[in-house]
Every structure is written in C-alpha cells, then in structure tokens.
Amino acid sequence: MRLLFALLLSVSLPAFAQHNHPAGHMAAKQDAPLTDGTVKKIDKAAGEVVIQHGPLDSIGMPPMTMAFGVADKGWLGKLKAGDKIRFAAEMKGSQAIVSRYEIAK
C-alpha cells in the first residue's frame, strides 16, 4: 500500500508543480511596476485601449503610443480618452495587455 501511494505521489507531483496556479500568477501581476500613461482611445469592439506611455521595463518596451488588450473588459467602460493613468503591462501570447491600472493622482 505504501509503495502504491509513493508511486502515485511521485507521478502526480511533477504535474502539480508545472500547473499554472492562479494565485502565483496574480502575485506576479501585482509586482509589475506601474508606468505613467495617457489614454488616447478606447476601442470596445476590438477590446483595446490605446495608451501613450513611458518605458515598460516589464515587457521591454520603450516609450510610445500603442494599443493594449486589457485583463478585464469592464475597464473599457470606465476609462476615457484623456485619462492619466498608472498601469502595469504584461505579455499574453504575442499581445501586450494592461494587467492592472489606477487613475493617476
């Protein structure tokens, strides 16, 4: 019985360790530094926000104006052109997305 348990445990642990655990993934998003930006356009149909931003070290991007996907589509109804924000970005596949934001004070 112990041998069977040990065998099952040894087979299941590597699969568990490789699984993308949401709690750890969210922690990484929270640690990304915030960058200053200005919302230029909201495109609800495309699910994107265009932001003029400073350097994004978290994804290796220099200052520019570009379209980002968003982690939460509800944000597209809250943001508006001209908003000054601080935001974190990450890569999801080949698309840069806003993983969190706050209105700049």
JOFEN-V678888 format. One record per residue. RES is the residue in one small letter. PSI is psi in radians with two decimals (* if undefined). NEAR is the number of other C-alpha atoms within 10 Angstrom. Layout:
# JOFEN-V678888
[[RES/PSI/NEAR] [RES/PSI/NEAR]]
This chain:
# JOFEN-V678888
[[m/-0.78/6] [r/-0.67/7] [l/-0.73/8] [l/-0.78/9] [f/-0.79/10] [a/-0.71/11] [l/-0.81/11] [l/-0.72/11] [l/-0.75/11] [s/-0.50/11] [v/-0.62/11] [s/-0.52/11] [l/-0.80/10] [p/-0.68/10] [a/-0.69/9] [f/-0.73/10] [a/-0.53/9] [q/-0.22/8] [h/2.47/8] [n/1.74/9] [h/2.16/10] [p/-0.66/9] [a/-0.77/8] [g/-0.65/9] [h/-0.74/10] [m/-0.65/11] [a/-0.69/10] [a/-0.71/11] [k/-0.73/15] [q/-0.44/12] [d/-0.27/10] [a/2.37/18] [p/2.61/13] [l/2.48/19] [t/2.50/18] [d/2.48/19] [g/2.87/24] [t/2.19/21] [v/2.19/20] [k/-0.59/18] [k/2.55/19] [i/2.23/21] [d/1.56/14] [k/-0.64/13] [a/-0.71/7] [a/-0.22/10] [g/0.63/17] [e/2.75/20] [v/2.34/23] [v/2.19/18] [i/2.31/25] [q/2.14/16] [h/2.85/21] [g/-2.97/17] [p/2.41/14] [l/1.49/20] [d/-0.53/16] [s/-0.44/15] [i/0.21/13] [g/0.76/8] [m/2.31/13] [p/3.00/11] [p/2.40/13] [m/-3.13/12] [t/2.20/15] [m/2.88/15] [a/2.42/21] [f/2.53/22] [g/3.04/22] [v/2.57/21] [a/-0.48/15] [d/1.96/12] [k/-0.41/12] [g/-0.44/11] [w/-0.48/18] [l/-0.42/18] [g/-0.23/10] [k/-0.56/8] [l/2.68/17] [k/2.74/15] [a/2.36/13] [g/-0.29/12] [d/2.33/15] [k/2.17/20] [i/2.87/19] [r/2.28/19] [f/2.78/22] [a/2.53/22] [a/2.64/25] [e/2.87/23] [m/2.31/14] [k/1.74/12] [g/-2.18/7] [s/0.10/6] [q/2.34/11] [a/2.30/17] [i/2.66/20] [v/2.04/22] [s/-0.40/20] [r/2.74/18] [y/2.88/17] [e/2.62/12] [i/2.27/13] [a/2.52/12] [k/*/6]]
